[in-house]
Amino acid sequence: MTHALVEAAAQLRDAVDALRFSAPVTHVYNPLDYAWAVHEAYLERYGSGNKQVVLVGMNPGPFGMVQTGVPFGEIAMVRDWMGLDGVVGKPAYESPKRPVEGFACSRSEVSGRRLWGLFAERFGTAEAFFRDHFVANYCPLAFLDGGRNVTPDKLPAAETAPLFAACDAHLHALVSALEPVWVIGVGAWAQKRAEGVLADLPVRIGRVLHPSPASPAANRGWAEAATRQLVEQGVWPAA
């Protein structure tokens, strides 16, 4: 099981490494490369066994997975709650406006703090959460226009075609290995990608509000909104 996840992630890492992207993208970060040791540790520690729920985000945030190699990987949650740490290298071509500092980064990824903070509050320990849940990103790459984040949905179709083909194959392999009842898109875009990729698998697909601080709805109480959505869809029992 865990071996299948590691193998699928390695295949995704190598496939997207071969891709090239044009302006306005100036820098492409692949944390599956330079933060592979931590990502592999995440898969090995928390990716074993079948899951009930797999949550899927879009792509790495600049102060989350870009720094730690863990999806939504806000540093304090990865280090202190998940118990993961390690040496994180550098991308081959680094933007001075978005340096990769690994676990020494002093910035906090708000989306990750909200997401993992909810799970920590509801489940207590990481082990209790990951017994039936797993969190992944659809796309492993972060795209920068200097220091500005560019999301995959903003890339030209000619560049997303090979990227999405690799990401689709990885998501299908991951869900096939974990055999969840539910796949939950973190945001509408991730939900739509999952619906297209997983149509042949016996999974139910839903979504939760994205915890980004760019979302006014998320800023009005993301944990409460996400909990309500998961309960209403039948993913979680009512408290």
N, C-alpha and C positions, 0 to 999 in steps of 0.2 A: 504493500500500500504506500508506505512512505517513499520507498524506492521509486514507485511510479511517479509520484509528485516531483521528486528531485530530478528524475530523468526528463519529465515534461518541461520543467522549468529550465533545465540546461538546454534543451532543444529550442525553447523560446528565446532564451538569451542569445544563442548563436544565430538564430534566424533573423532577429531584429538588428543584430550587430552589423549585418551585411547591408542594411538599408541606408539610403541617403535622403536628406530632406533639404528643401530650398527655402529661400527667404519667404516670409519674415523670420523663419527659424534660424538662429545663429549658433545654437548649442543644443546637443542632444545628450542627455544623461541616461545611462543604462545601469541602474543599481544592481541588476542581476550580474553585472560584471564586477564592478569595484567593491560592492558590498555582498558578494556571493557568500562568503563565510557565514554572515549573520542570517541571510535569507535561507540558506541551507539548514542552519540550526533551527530556524523557525519551522520549516517544513518537517524536520525530523522530530522535533519536540511536540509539535501540536497538530501535525497532519496525519497521524496514525488512526486507523479505524474508520468505520463509516460515520458520517455526520447526518444530523437531521436538517441542518440549515447551513447553506453556504452564502455568504454575503459577498457581492462583487462591486468594487469601486471602479472608477474610470482609469486613472493613471496616477503615478506618484506625485505627491505634493512636495514643494521645495524644502520644507522643514520637517517632513515626515519620512516617507520611504526613500527620498533622495539622500537623506542623511543616514538612515538605519538599515535599509534593505527590507523593511517589514511594511506591508500595506497599512496605510494610515498611521505609520510608525512614529508617532510622537515620542520623543526621546525618553521622557520620564516613564511613560507607560510601558515602553519596550524594555527598558532596563530594570525598572523597579517592580512592575506588575508581572511581566512575562519572564523576567529573569534572564534576558538575552543581552549579550554585550559582545564586543569583539572589535578587531581592527577593521576599519573601513578605509579603502584607498581613495583614489581620485579618478574622475573621468579623464579620458585622454585629452580633451579640450574643454577646459573649465572657464566659465564666465566669472570674471572678477566681481561681478555684481551678485553672483549666487555661488559662493564657494561651498564645497563639500567639506565639512568639518567633522563628520561622523558624530560620535556620542559627545564630542566637545562642543557641538553647536549649542548656542545659548538661546536660540529662538524656539518657540513652541508652535507646533502644527495644530491650529485650532480644531480643524476637522477631526484629526486623530484624537485629540484630548477629549472632544465630545463623544466620539464613537466608542473608544475604549473605556472612557469614564462611565458611560452608561452600562457597559457590560460588567465592569468591575463592581459597580453599585448593585446590579441585579444578581450577579452570580458569585460575588465575593472573590474567589481565586481564579486565576487564568486557567488552571486545570479544570475547574468546574465548567467554565464557559466553553472551553475547547473540547470537552467530552462530546458535545453534540453540535458544535458550531465551528465554522472555519471562515476566515476572511481572506480574500484574494483581490488583486487588481486585474482588470481586463487587459490593459496595456501596461507593460513594464517601463516604458520610456517616459521621461520628462522632457518637454520641449520648451526652449527659452528663446525669446526675442530680446537679446541682451540680458536684462534682469526680469523681464516680464514673462509670466507663465502663458504658454500657448497650449490649449487643450486639443486632444486628437481630433475632435469633431470639427475643428477650424482648419485642418490641413486639406490641401487639394486632393481630389479623388484619385488622381494618378499615384499619389504617394500613400494614401490610406489603403489602397487595394492590397498591396503585398503585406503591409503592416497588419491590417485586419485579418488577412488570411492566416498569418502566424498566430495572432491572438485568438482567433476563433478555434484553431486546432488545439491550442493550449487549454482554453476554457473547456472545450469538449472533453479533453483527456482528464482534466482535473475533476470535473463533475462525474465522469464515468467511473473514476477511481473512488471517489468519496461516497457515491450513491446517495445523495441527500434526498429528502422529501421536498424541500424547498430551496430554490435559488432566489435570493433577494437582491435586486439591483439597488445600489446606494445611489439614488437619483434616477431620473427617467431615461437618460441616455444608456446607462449600464443595463437597465431593465430591457430596453429594446434590443441591445446587442445579445443579451442572454436569450431572449425570445427567438431570435433568428438562428442562433447557434445550436440551441438545445431542443429544437422542435421534435427530434426523433427520440428523445430520452423521456422516461416516465417521471418527470419532475414538475412541480408546480412553481410558477414564477410570479413573484410579486415585487414590491419596491418599498423603500422608505425614503423620506425626505433626505436630501444630501445635507450633511452637517456643516457645509462651507459657511464662513462668516460673510461671504458675498450674498447669501440668501437671507432676505429679511425674515422669512418664515422660520428659518433655523435659528435666527438670533432672538426669536420670541419664545424660546424654550424647546430646543431640539430634542432633548432626551424624552420629554413628555410626549411630543408629537410622534417621534419614532416608536415609542412604546405603544402608543394608541394605535398606530398603523399596524404594527406587528400583531397586536391582540385582535384587532378587527379582521385581519386577514386569516386568523387562526394559526399563525406561526407560533405565537407564545400564548400560554394560558393567561387568563386575567389574574392579576395579583390577588 
